[in-house]
Amino acid sequence: MILSTAIGSAVPVHAAEPATLAETTIAGSEVGCIQGAPTFDNVVTSAATAIRSVVPVSQRTEYDRAVNDFRHDIATVRVDRGLLPVHPSTVNERTDLLDDPIVTYLVNGLDAVRAGRIGTTVSVTELTVNDAIEVFVLATGIVRIPAHFAAGAVPMVGFFLKPVVNALANGVKTVARTVQDHLANKCLPPETYPDLDLGEPVIETVPLPKALIDLANSVVRADGMCTPIADLTIRSVVEKTRDFLHSSQLPLDRAAMHAAAESTLAFLDDHYIAKVLLMRRTEELGMIVDSADFGPLTFLANLGFDIYESRALDTVRLADIEVENVFDLVTLTIDVASLLTSAGTTVAGLATAGVAGFPLALAHALAFAPATYGAPILRGVMQSMCTA
């Protein structure tokens, strides 16, 4: 009420008043220029500073008190820092390259659980505009899944609608990143109010499922010093499994277990597979392949590269196949099955005509939803995390 009264009774600045906003000061404060995204408190104090320049001198003390009361009230609202989305560049290079908000959120969240950062709360006033943008980008990424699903369930035109949905989501993300980059190079506007003393971070107890804690403790964020899960070879997976079983408290015949492991490793060393089945990552195959992320298209593009490089007939030991290679073969099989059944439901939809074909398309979309939406996220997490 005081703040609105002060604004409503504001009069033009007199000749004796400061000529510029920068000259308007409060005793004991310093006006400086700080680069970076403004915090919520920066936004509030900057707006209050701009208004203060037209508030009559006789009302400024009361106005300043109202502003500080509002700032302290907002400062009491706290959020869990570990549960908020972050910019992908703050996690690791792979999440920064993928720039998938869901992958970034999962990797950072698991790392936060493992490191005990869940429960560390910060005041809303400390959050920046970039933090708000990250929440928006994550929300857009989550909303894209049901939108993409709904588009794919539309008979006959879903094939054309899904790229439109993807393009819209990617466009929103591009605009958001542009705004963030712009803010990072801007100087914060001058303000006349001193910083708040927010004290030490507040730690709160947040109950977490044991399964989530166990998962978080079994992986670690890739930092360039460890091998990501996606890059582990089948040999290393067998060896890690053997070591885990050997050190566990499970009632096992360890001699038999080691013998089985050695037999498996010998088999993997003695057998080979065509290298053409080990596909490159989609970003290595061009923008169209990367955007589509569809198994058959990725396979054909990879085959074209292998033929061009005269490596189409090369073979590789089973022991040297990486986890991501196996994952790609599984998704390729599922995508081929999806393609064939999609063709069948399209023909059936044409036979039943129009809306009557919707149940068939919907059933197909539901059946392959885990592979369509879960596989890219799981792949991104495997590429961004290592085994503990």
PyMOL commands that set and color helices and strands:
alter all, ss='L'
color gray80, all
select helices_A, chain A and resi 2-8+21-23+40-52+57-75+81-83+88-90+93-98+101-115+124-126+129-152+158-184+210-218+229-231+234-247+254-270+275-277+282-284+287-292+295-308+318-320+323-352+354-367+369-384
alter helices_A, ss='H'
color red, helices_A
select strands_A, chain A and resi 78-80+120-123+202-203+219-221+272-274+315-317+385-387
alter strands_A, ss='S'
color yellow, strands_A
deselect
rebuild
show_as cartoon
